[in-house]
């Protein structure tokens, strides 16, 4: 699902959302309500509440409700992500009136994990057996590498590829870049044509993280006792230096993301490509309608010729929230929702999700070419990319703060008052300081 929230917003503050009973150890030890002794069927009929921001989720729930008269699911729709739904979740968890189930993005799940806001559903019937049904890296996102622990069921993914204006590249005689060096060369050629190869967003820090992910970099790791913070890892700085060079040479646009100006850049042909997730197809289709039929999709450019690495931007999970009186039934619904072909087809039809299951790409919606993309079956490209995403990428427990601090630095880089490297270096120290202030153990 499109992760189109400007990450500089939001007020998910670790130290005030919940009592940080687990934060002194990090995500590898305590934290995350254990359902080992509680994941048994409830007596009598059950009604579950489920909060999500996906449009049309009530259609999928209706399928379940018809098939399971004794376990009914009521859907509540809230705003996407950090500034709305997550704040509500933490307040509700603290007050003891949270919904049974909640949609949580992979990058936000560690916040809930370290604050004991989600139930460990590993002992619930069928959960551990479902591992092989999901793309490997998505399962690691909900287990954090812990044995006998599952804190959510993967829902959708955001494997990345290169959207590009096939007509413009062809008319200019520019080859589709397969490496990042070729991408920079194409950027210079496109600038001579009066356009920009892409737009660099100062607010989509999770998009930049996806580029670091592809480069085999990490921003966080946990050893079971404390966190390593590596926003300034060599891989991360390599990505920053690359894009800083494009910015310095005026080879990329810097339009505010998700605005009419941004849409017009693509609709007018001023901007020729976009490295984005599978859900980006819907963003381009709706934002650049005059370009229908002229787009195509290719794999992400590679750092080394012949490689096939891919990054990921976005994706979410279905979690059982702390305080649920029916973790067994909630876990069964979460499993069904994210594995049943009829449920997946329903969510794709109403919200265009790209499922996290290994067979999700087999849905009829993904088996045909799309007119907007010249008849190309673009989902074949994204299916291949999903299989190349590094499963070991780890999100940290303070991503809201990270996004805000790095976005501030990226804004400075775009205005000329700093660099992307400066933003990562400053974000590194601010992240360490924020984690210490929240009593989260950090290795230095």
Buried (B, 14 or more C-beta within 10 A) or exposed (E): BBBBBBBBBBEBBBEEBBEBEBBEBBBBBBBBBBBEEBBEEBEEEBEBBBBBBBEBBBBBBEBBBEEBEEBBBBBBBBEBBBBBBBBBBBBBBBEEEBBBBBBBBBBBBBBBBBBBBBBBBBBBBEBBEBEEBBBBBBBBBBBBBBEEBBBBBBBBBBBBBBBBBBBBBEEBEBEBBBBBBBBBBBBEBBBEEEBBBBBBBBBBBBBBBBBBBBBBBBBBBBEEEBBBBBBBBEBBBBBBEBBBBBBEEEBBBBBEBBEEEBBBBBBEBBBBBBBBBBBBBBBBBEBBEEBBEBBBBBBBBBBEEEBEBBBBBBBBBBBBBBBBEBBBBBBBBBBBBBBBBEBBBBBBBBBBBBBBBBEBBBBEBBEEEBEBBBEBBBBBBBBBBBBBBBEEBBBBBBBBBBBBBBBBBBBBBBEEEBBBBBBBBBBBEBBBEBBEEBBBBBEE
